[in-house]
């Protein structure tokens, strides 16, 4: 598939990657919001839904989310 070529494509792929990882970990948006509190975030189910639907999340949100669900590594070619 190769790496994304545009900023929009990077954003969409990052959002899709997080959605896939949440499904794999069987973590809901509501549970993610609760887990992110331990990492200094004050998110809600609605705010997470909006970020992923619009693909407008920050890099620090993505990384904290992956840590919160127990993901230890990222293979960039998978994004």
LUMTORVEX-900840 format. One line per field, with one value per atom (N, C-alpha, C): x, y, z; residue in one letter; atom name; chain. Coordinates in Angstrom, 2 decimals. Example, Ala and Ser with C-alpha at 12.3 -4.5 7.8 and 13.67 -1.06 7.14 Angstrom:
BEGIN
xx = 13.19 | 12.30 | 13.20 | 12.85 | 13.67 | 12.90
yy = -5.69 | -4.50 | -3.30 | -2.25 | -1.06 | 0.03
zz = 7.80 | 7.80 | 7.80 | 7.08 | 7.14 | 7.87
residuo = A | A | A | S | S | S
atomo = N | CA | C | N | CA | C
cadena = A | A | A | A | A | A
***
This chain:
BEGIN
xx = 0.82 | 0.00 | 0.86 | 2.01 | 2.89 | 2.45 | 3.27 | 2.99 | 2.02 | 1.32 | 0.39 | 1.15 | 0.44 | 1.07 | 0.62 | -0.50 | -1.01 | -1.30 | -1.41 | -1.75 | -3.10 | -4.07 | -5.41 | -5.35 | -4.58 | -4.46 | -3.79 | -2.75 | -2.11 | -3.13 | -3.93 | -4.92 | -5.95 | -6.45 | -7.44 | -6.86 | -5.63 | -5.00 | -4.73 | -4.31 | -4.05 | -5.34 | -6.43 | -7.72 | -8.17 | -8.03 | -8.41 | -7.55 | -6.28 | -5.37 | -5.81 | -6.14 | -6.58 | -7.90 | -8.82 | -10.08 | -9.84 | -8.95 | -8.63 | -8.02 | -7.09 | -6.44 | -7.43 | -8.37 | -9.40 | -10.25 | -10.62 | -11.40 | -10.61 | -9.36 | -8.51 | -8.42 | -8.30 | -8.17 | -9.52 | -10.60 | -11.96 | -12.21 | -11.77 | -11.93 | -12.89 | -13.92 | -14.89 | -14.36 | -14.99 | -14.59 | -14.79 | -15.84 | -16.10 | -15.00 | -14.60 | -13.53 | -12.20 | -11.95 | -10.74 | -10.69 | -11.81 | -11.87 | -11.48 | -11.97 | -11.65 | -10.16 | -9.63 | -8.21 | -7.29 | -7.71 | -6.87 | -6.73 | -7.65 | -7.54 | -6.23 | -5.79 | -4.54 | -3.32 | -3.52 | -2.44 | -2.62 | -3.50 | -3.67 | -4.65 | -5.43 | -6.40 | -7.79 | -8.57 | -9.97 | -10.86 | -11.00 | -11.80 | -13.13 | -14.07 | -15.36 | -15.57 | -16.56 | -16.91 | -17.19 | -17.93 | -18.30 | -17.08 | -16.14 | -14.96 | -14.09 | -14.00 | -13.23 | -13.93 | -15.23 | -16.01 | -15.78 | -15.84 | -15.64 | -14.24 | -13.22 | -11.84 | -11.63 | -12.15 | -11.94 | -12.80 | -13.98 | -14.85 | -14.29 | -13.73 | -13.19 | -11.71 | -11.09 | -9.64 | -8.86 | -9.18 | -8.54 | -7.84 | -7.28 | -6.60 | -5.14 | -4.59 | -3.18 | -2.32 | -1.04 | -0.11 | -0.06 | -0.09 | -0.02 | -1.29 | -2.43 | -3.65 | -3.53 | -3.05 | -2.88 | -1.94 | -0.79 | 0.19 | -0.34 | -0.96 | -1.52 | -2.62 | -3.42 | -4.49 | -3.91 | -2.87 | -2.25 | -1.65 | -1.02 | -0.48 | -1.61 | -2.70 | -3.84 | -4.49 | -4.39 | -4.98 | -3.95 | -2.72 | -1.70 | -0.87 | -0.98 | -0.19 | 1.25 | 2.17 | 3.58 | 4.40 | 3.91 | 4.69 | 3.79 | 4.38 | 3.67 | 4.54 | 3.98 | 4.67 | 4.11 | 4.93 | 4.45 | 3.85 | 4.35 | 3.79 | 2.37 | 1.96 | 0.59 | -0.38 | 0.13 | -0.75 | -1.19
yy = -1.19 | 0.00 | 1.26 | 1.24 | 2.40 | 3.47 | 4.46 | 5.55 | 6.54 | 7.26 | 8.30 | 9.37 | 10.05 | 11.07 | 12.48 | 12.61 | 13.94 | 14.02 | 15.22 | 15.42 | 14.80 | 14.98 | 14.41 | 12.89 | 12.29 | 10.84 | 10.34 | 11.05 | 10.69 | 10.74 | 11.80 | 11.96 | 10.83 | 10.51 | 9.44 | 8.09 | 7.83 | 6.56 | 6.44 | 7.55 | 7.53 | 7.25 | 7.88 | 7.65 | 6.21 | 5.69 | 4.31 | 3.34 | 3.64 | 2.78 | 2.70 | 3.84 | 3.84 | 3.09 | 3.27 | 2.53 | 1.03 | 0.59 | -0.83 | -1.34 | -0.58 | -1.00 | -1.04 | -0.11 | -0.14 | -1.39 | -1.75 | -2.98 | -4.21 | -4.27 | -5.41 | -5.55 | -4.41 | -4.42 | -4.52 | -4.50 | -4.54 | -3.42 | -2.21 | -1.02 | -0.07 | 0.36 | 1.30 | 2.73 | 3.65 | 5.06 | 5.54 | 5.11 | 5.50 | 4.97 | 3.74 | 3.16 | 3.85 | 4.18 | 4.90 | 6.24 | 6.95 | 8.24 | 8.08 | 7.04 | 6.77 | 6.45 | 5.63 | 5.25 | 6.43 | 7.35 | 8.51 | 9.46 | 9.40 | 10.25 | 9.99 | 8.74 | 8.38 | 8.98 | 9.48 | 10.07 | 11.58 | 12.16 | 13.61 | 14.19 | 13.36 | 13.82 | 13.89 | 14.84 | 14.92 | 14.82 | 13.61 | 13.33 | 12.71 | 12.79 | 12.13 | 11.19 | 10.34 | 9.47 | 10.31 | 11.41 | 12.28 | 12.94 | 13.40 | 14.08 | 13.09 | 11.87 | 10.85 | 10.48 | 10.31 | 10.02 | 11.08 | 12.34 | 13.45 | 13.47 | 13.27 | 13.28 | 12.18 | 11.00 | 9.89 | 10.03 | 10.55 | 10.74 | 11.80 | 12.85 | 13.94 | 13.74 | 12.74 | 12.51 | 13.77 | 14.32 | 15.56 | 15.41 | 14.26 | 14.07 | 14.48 | 14.86 | 15.24 | 13.98 | 14.16 | 13.04 | 12.59 | 13.55 | 13.14 | 12.40 | 12.73 | 11.99 | 10.55 | 10.41 | 9.08 | 8.23 | 8.78 | 8.03 | 7.66 | 8.61 | 8.33 | 7.28 | 7.32 | 6.34 | 4.94 | 4.83 | 3.53 | 2.99 | 3.85 | 3.43 | 3.00 | 3.77 | 3.48 | 2.13 | 1.66 | 0.36 | -0.77 | -0.43 | -1.46 | -1.77 | -0.95 | -1.16 | -0.76 | -1.63 | -1.39 | -0.86 | -1.06 | -0.62 | -0.22 | 0.51 | 0.94 | 0.60 | -0.08 | -0.34 | 0.68 | 1.63 | 2.72 | 2.24 | 1.18 | 0.65 | 0.13 | -0.12 | -0.56 | 0.60 | 1.81 | 2.98 | 3.45
zz = 0.00 | 0.00 | 0.00 | 0.65 | 0.65 | 1.63 | 1.80 | 2.72 | 2.10 | 2.95 | 2.51 | 1.74 | 0.85 | 0.02 | 0.35 | 1.06 | 1.40 | 2.89 | 3.39 | 4.81 | 5.13 | 4.25 | 4.46 | 4.53 | 3.64 | 3.65 | 4.93 | 5.40 | 6.67 | 7.80 | 7.84 | 8.91 | 8.88 | 7.69 | 7.58 | 7.98 | 7.56 | 7.90 | 9.40 | 10.02 | 11.46 | 12.22 | 11.82 | 12.48 | 12.27 | 11.08 | 10.80 | 11.60 | 11.70 | 12.46 | 13.92 | 14.51 | 15.90 | 16.05 | 15.12 | 15.18 | 15.14 | 14.28 | 14.18 | 15.47 | 16.02 | 17.27 | 18.43 | 18.46 | 19.50 | 19.38 | 18.16 | 17.94 | 18.38 | 17.99 | 18.37 | 19.90 | 20.57 | 22.03 | 22.73 | 21.93 | 22.46 | 23.47 | 23.09 | 23.92 | 23.22 | 23.93 | 23.39 | 23.52 | 22.83 | 22.94 | 24.38 | 25.01 | 26.40 | 27.32 | 27.12 | 27.94 | 27.64 | 26.39 | 26.04 | 26.76 | 26.78 | 27.47 | 28.94 | 29.57 | 30.97 | 31.14 | 30.27 | 30.35 | 30.11 | 29.24 | 28.92 | 30.11 | 31.05 | 32.24 | 32.98 | 32.99 | 33.66 | 32.96 | 31.74 | 30.96 | 30.81 | 31.64 | 31.67 | 30.67 | 30.02 | 29.03 | 29.65 | 29.23 | 29.66 | 28.43 | 27.95 | 26.75 | 27.16 | 26.25 | 26.41 | 25.22 | 25.34 | 24.22 | 22.98 | 23.16 | 22.04 | 21.41 | 22.23 | 21.67 | 20.89 | 21.39 | 20.67 | 19.37 | 19.42 | 18.22 | 17.16 | 17.57 | 16.62 | 16.05 | 16.89 | 16.40 | 15.35 | 15.62 | 14.70 | 13.44 | 13.57 | 12.40 | 11.45 | 12.02 | 11.20 | 10.88 | 11.52 | 11.37 | 11.73 | 12.91 | 13.35 | 14.69 | 14.95 | 16.23 | 16.13 | 17.27 | 17.32 | 17.48 | 17.23 | 17.39 | 18.84 | 19.77 | 21.18 | 21.62 | 21.05 | 21.35 | 20.82 | 19.60 | 19.01 | 19.86 | 20.21 | 20.98 | 22.37 | 23.06 | 24.38 | 24.29 | 23.24 | 23.06 | 22.87 | 22.07 | 21.85 | 23.15 | 23.92 | 25.22 | 26.14 | 26.15 | 27.03 | 26.74 | 25.51 | 25.18 | 25.22 | 25.62 | 25.78 | 24.57 | 23.55 | 22.32 | 22.59 | 22.29 | 22.62 | 21.44 | 20.23 | 19.08 | 17.93 | 17.00 | 15.80 | 14.59 | 13.64 | 12.37 | 11.39 | 11.00 | 10.15 | 8.84 | 8.33 | 7.09 | 7.27 | 8.53 | 8.81 | 8.88 | 8.98 | 9.12 | 7.76
residuo = X | X | X | X | X | X | X | X | X | X | X | X | X | X | X | X | X | X | X | X | X | X | X | X | X | X | X | X | X | X | X | X | X | X | X | X | X | X | X | X | X | X | X | X | X | X | X | X | X | X | X | X | X | X | X | X | X | X | X | X | X | X | X | X | X | X | X | X | X | X | X | X | X | X | X | X | X | X | X | X | X | X | X | X | X | X | X | X | X | X | X | X | X | X | X | X | X | X | X | X | X | X | X | X | X | X | X | X | X | X | X | X | X | X | X | X | X | X | X | X | X | X | X | X | X | X | X | X | X | X | X | X | X | X | X | X | X | X | X | X | X | X | X | X | X | X | X | X | X | X | X | X | X | X | X | X | X | X | X | X | X | X | X | X | X | X | X | X | X | X | X | X | X | X | X | X | X | X | X | X | X | X | X | X | X | X | X | X | X | X | X | X | X | X | X | X | X | X | X | X | X | X | X | X | X | X | X | X | X | X | X | X | X | X | X | X | X | X | X | X | X | X | X | X | X | X | X | X | X | X | X | X | X | X | X | X | X
atomo = N | CA | C | N | CA | C | N | CA | C | N | CA | C | N | CA | C | N | CA | C | N | CA | C | N | CA | C | N | CA | C | N | CA | C | N | CA | C | N | CA | C | N | CA | C | N | CA | C | N | CA | C | N | CA | C | N | CA | C | N | CA | C | N | CA | C | N | CA | C | N | CA | C | N | CA | C | N | CA | C | N | CA | C | N | CA | C | N | CA | C | N | CA | C | N | CA | C | N | CA | C | N | CA | C | N | CA | C | N | CA | C | N | CA | C | N | CA | C | N | CA | C | N | CA | C | N | CA | C | N | CA | C | N | CA | C | N | CA | C | N | CA | C | N | CA | C | N | CA | C | N | CA | C | N | CA | C | N | CA | C | N | CA | C | N | CA | C | N | CA | C | N | CA | C | N | CA | C | N | CA | C | N | CA | C | N | CA | C | N | CA | C | N | CA | C | N | CA | C | N | CA | C | N | CA | C | N | CA | C | N | CA | C | N | CA | C | N | CA | C | N | CA | C | N | CA | C | N | CA | C | N | CA | C | N | CA | C | N | CA | C | N | CA | C | N | CA | C | N | CA | C | N | CA | C | N | CA | C | N | CA | C | N | CA | C | N | CA | C | N | CA | C | N | CA | C
cadena = A | A | A | A | A | A | A | A | A | A | A | A | A | A | A | A | A | A | A | A | A | A | A | A | A | A | A | A | A | A | A | A | A | A | A | A | A | A | A | A | A | A | A | A | A | A | A | A | A | A | A | A | A | A | A | A | A | A | A | A | A | A | A | A | A | A | A | A | A | A | A | A | A | A | A | A | A | A | A | A | A | A | A | A | A | A | A | A | A | A | A | A | A | A | A | A | A | A | A | A | A | A | A | A | A | A | A | A | A | A | A | A | A | A | A | A | A | A | A | A | A | A | A | A | A | A | A | A | A | A | A | A | A | A | A | A | A | A | A | A | A | A | A | A | A | A | A | A | A | A | A | A | A | A | A | A | A | A | A | A | A | A | A | A | A | A | A | A | A | A | A | A | A | A | A | A | A | A | A | A | A | A | A | A | A | A | A | A | A | A | A | A | A | A | A | A | A | A | A | A | A | A | A | A | A | A | A | A | A | A | A | A | A | A | A | A | A | A | A | A | A | A | A | A | A | A | A | A | A | A | A | A | A | A | A | A | A
***
